[in-house]
């Protein structure tokens, strides 16, 4: 049964007479009162008296009031009644519905807009251009892509598909939705394009990261005879900024001048930004200075940012100080610019100045300031920033939380860092890694390992942090085990991981582990660049495999100074002075300039080879040709060089003429030389200099004791050892490491902890007997390198090369013993002490008894 048409609605037909004139103030008050009453109505009965009043006052003819009446039917009763009321004048009916659409669009009631649209369609209300404009705007504001497509389809069915203004709005809608193909299709189908059409398409290309297409389209626009406006130029200048296309940018600037477009507001900002991005700071500055806009903080901040990018910090600061009323972005630009440029103290001074001016920093600026505090280790200011965060009741999460954790981790306050970490509502990978770094920096290896195991999703930074910590802690066995565990995980090592592991292999002479890493690099097709190449060459060189180092060196297509230096150092450690010098000359010939580390390696090679003249030649060349001022390491090499060849007086004279004060390393090198050449007087002098610098230097007492022992001065020997005991100085224990079957075995002097100790000492007694038969005095049978070599002799097959890394300089007795062992057991023995390699073959050493 059809719903009856209420008789009350018949009077809503709008007659042609004009409404009665009412005084404006009274009309506004009455209108507002009626609208309020309409909104409170819930049925036709309540609506009846209000409607009667509208008729008597003639307000029923007011379009706004008619719209509210319409909304009453749509929302409270039934939209069909409204259609019956208004359908006798279809043009007026559509206008009233459109008014209702417009009002809800202005109020932001987008869902109500779509509801009204559905009622219009269901009731057969005619849709005109205004209707579709309102609907497209609603879809655009709500990014309602599917609804927008439906509206587009109905627009085409309504015969309005070729309307220029509607298509321009549709293009803008599809642009906001990121549908560049849809925008392009609409643009190409337009028979007549106005400047708005062109601007929309150009803007679409710029926003979607297609600046070249935007500039090409401008050429088509120019050919079409459409004059560009300010909006066109803004988009095109943005395209030039992205492309750093200065030439096109200047042409656009000329176009703006010729067409007398007003340079101000957004257009001026875009012009300045284009010149800034293209590195033409002078043009940008000139453009801003030519306008009366001293108060425009945005423009001046843009200029400051440009100078910061150009690394012209003084100019940036001058401009920054010129800004009268600085906003937070201006402060942020200058402070972050200082941090990015490494001017951490200046950034913190400016941050303090900002706080004095009562400017409240945001989270990003606080993170920047905390980063600067960490770099300069200003823990006091870092804590005060933390207090500022607490007082400001800021939400500590994300970047801010990580920055605070990193600050306390760097200042070795893991408990403070852990407190913040535990309070984080969500923990990112950066949070876990910063906290892990804090435990590592505190040196607590157990806590670090425990926390590492708790990390739910370890990334490559997590693994690298833990591996580096184990390397610094000299826990190389655990490091290699952890690296193996990493291989079994889903995380692949990066170059930093591999470099860290290779460095550890180099430290302990773990050649097999190093070779395994090299094989891993090859199998995974990882490019060996200069960094990785340097690490591999350094590893092979320090593991006594100079041939493999040289092969790798030769295979590298590109070599920087670090690669050359690593190869020179490898030859130097082997005592191959001539080859090291030859390589240095070859490096010079290629045009690569040596650095200070290169000269350390080269001078060490000269020292090991006893090449005094060459050593002084390169020492002088360092400053005269390459303008490198010698540091303490270079002076130490020269003292060692003179001392090794027995020129002790010249060495002492050289020390006294040094422009920098001799340190422990200089006097230790001189004392070693005095011990080797049995110059007791100078040894005692060097000893006095050493203990003045470091009264508890155990090496000084040991070297002097050895000097007295070799000279047979037993009283002085006893006195020195007694003094050592009285001072409570413990002699540094010798430690030797040997790799076998992928496992690192460590031995200290008189070590009885190894499971094979009985067999080891039995073999050492046998070696001692052989030495005594040759008339050699035996005083160091239980030194760590002897234990390591004996372990290898009983644990490996015949002819297997023995590699040992020792933390101290090998003593004369052990050196003689190794020569004997190499001949008696037909083994090649390579021992790396804390200065060089000794390669023992058939009773001879590569150092030729010169070390």
C-alpha positions, 0 to 999 in steps of 0.5 A: 500500500502506497504511503499517503501524501500528507495534505500538509505538504501541499502548501510547500509549493512555492508560489511566484510572489515575492516574500514579505520584507522584514527588517534584517536584524529581526529576520536573522534572529527569527530565521535562526530560531526556526532552524533550531526548531526544525532541527529538533523536530522528529515527525510531521506532526511536530513540523506542522506548526513550524510549516504554518509559520513559514507560510504566513511569514513567506520564509518558505520561499527563502532558499536557505530555509527551503534547504533546512526543510529538505534536510528535515524530510531526508533525515527525519521522515522520507526523502520521497515526500521532499521530491513530491513537494519540489518536483513540480519545478525541477530546476528549483528542486535541484537548486535546493538539494544542491544548497543542502549539499553545499551546507554539509560540505562547508560543515565537513559532514562528508558522509552526509554529502554522500547520503544526500547524493544517494537520496537524489539519485534514488528519487530521480532528482536532476543532477547539474554541474553544481551537484557534481562540483560539490560531489567531486570536492567531497571525494577529494577531501575524503580521498574517496577514490571508489566513490569518485570513480562512481561520480565520474561515471554518473557525470559522463552518463549525465552528458557532462563528461566534456565539461572543462571545469568539471574535468579540471576538478576531476583531474585535481581529485585523481591527482590527490589520489595519486592516480597519474594515469587517470589525470593524464587520460582526462587531460588528453581527452579535453578538447579545449584546455585552459590554464587550470587544466595545464596547471593541474597536469604539470602539478601532477607530474611534479608531485609524482616525481616526474619533473622532466615530464612537467617541463616537457608539458610546459613546452606543449602549453607554450606551443598551444598559446596558453599563457602561464600564470603564477601557479604554473611557475610555482610547479615548474620551479619546483621541477627545476629544484628537483632536477638542479636544472639551473639553466631552465630555472633561469629561463623561467625566471626570465619568463616571469619578468617578461610576463610581469608576473608578481614575484612574491609569496609562494612564487618568490619562495620557489624562485629562491629555493630553486637557486638554493638547490642549484647552488647559486646562493648569491642569486638567491640572496640577491633576490631576497635582498631586493624585496622588502620582506625583512620580516619573512622568516620563511625566506630567510630560513630558506637562505640559511638552509642553502648556505648550510648545504653549501657548507658556508657556515659563517654566511649561514650564521650571519643571515641567521642573526639577521632574522628579527623574529626567529621561529622554531624552524629557523633555530632548527635549520641553524642548529642542525646545520652545525651538527651536520657540519661537525660544529657540535660546540657551536650547535649547543651554544646556539641551543642554549641561546634559544632556550634563553629566548624562551623558545620551546624545542620540539622532539626533532630539535631535542634529538639533534641537541642530544646528538651533539651532546653525545659527540662532545661528551657533554653529559651535563647538558645532555642530562639537563635536556632530559630534565627538559623532556620530563618537565615538558611531559613529552612523550618519550618514544621513537627518535627521542627515546633512542637519542636518550638511550644512546646518550646514556650508553655513550657516557657509560651509564647503562642503568640510566639507559635501561630505565628509559629503555624499559619505559618505552611503549614500543621498542624499535631495532634502534632502541635494542641496538642502542641499549646493547651498545650501552652494555658493551661500552660499560665493559660488562661482557656477561650483561652484554651477551645476555641482552644480545640474546634477548633481542627479538629481531637482531639486525646486522647492527646488533651482530656487528655491535656484539662482534666488535665488543668481543674483538675489543675485549680480546675474546676472539674464540667467542667472536669466531663462534658468534660469527658462525652463529650469525651464518646460521641466522637469517641475517647476512654479514655486511662489509663492516662485519667482515672487516671486523672479523678479518681484523680479529683474525689479523690480531691473533693470526687466525689464518684459517678463519681469515681464509674462510672469510675470504672464501665466503666473500668470493662465494657470495659475490661480494665486491672487494673494494678498497676497504675490504681489500685493505682488511684482507691484505692486512689479515694475510700480512699479519698472519704471515702469509705475505704471498697471499696478500701480494696475490690479492693486492695484484688482483685489485683493479683500483688501489687507494693509499690504504691498500698500498700501505697495508701491502708495504706493512706486510713486507715490513713485518716480514723484514723484507725492507727492499720489497717494501721500498720497491712497492713504495716507489711503485705507489709514488709512480702511480701518483698516489700520495702516501699518508703518515701511516704509509711512512710508519710502515716504510720506516719500520721496513727500513728499521727491520732491514737496517737501512739507515740511509734510506730510513733518514731519506724517507723521514726527511722526504715525509715533511719536505715533499709531502708536508707531513709533520712527523709524529711520535710513531715516526720518531720511534721508528727512527730511534729503533732504526739507529738502535738496531744497528748499534748507533746508540749515541746517534739515537740518543742525540736524535732523541734529545733533538726531537721537537716533541717530548719523548714518550714511553715508546721512544725510551722503551725502543732505546732501552731495548737497543741498549739491552741488545748491544749491552750498553749498560750506562745508556740502558740505565739512563734510558731506564731512569727516563722511563720510570720518570714517565711511568714509575710502574712500567714493568717492561723497563725493569725487565729490560734492565734486568736482562741487561744486567743478566747478560753482563753478569752483574748479579748484584744489580740484577738482584737489586732491580728484581727486588725493587720490582717486587717492593713496588708490587709491579707484576711482570706482564705475562707472555701469551701465545695463541695458536689456531688448530682445526678452527679453534684458538688455543691460548697459552701463558708462561708456565701454563698447566691448564691444557689437557695435553700439558703432560705431553707438552712438558715431556716434549719441552724437556726433550728440547731442553736436553738437546739445547744443553747438548749444544752448550746453550744455556736454558732459562726460558723453557716454559715461555708461552711460545714454547708451549704453543709450539710443543702443543702443535708438534704433538697435535699435528701431522708431520710437515704441518706449518706452525703459526704462533702469535705472541704478545711480547718480543721473543727472547734470545733463548726462545729464538735459539730454541725455535731454530733448533726445533725447526731443524730437529723436527723438520717443521717450518715455524712462524712466530709473530711477536709484538714487532715482527715475524720470525720464520724458522726453517731448517735451523735458520730465522728470516730475521737473520738474528737481527730483531 
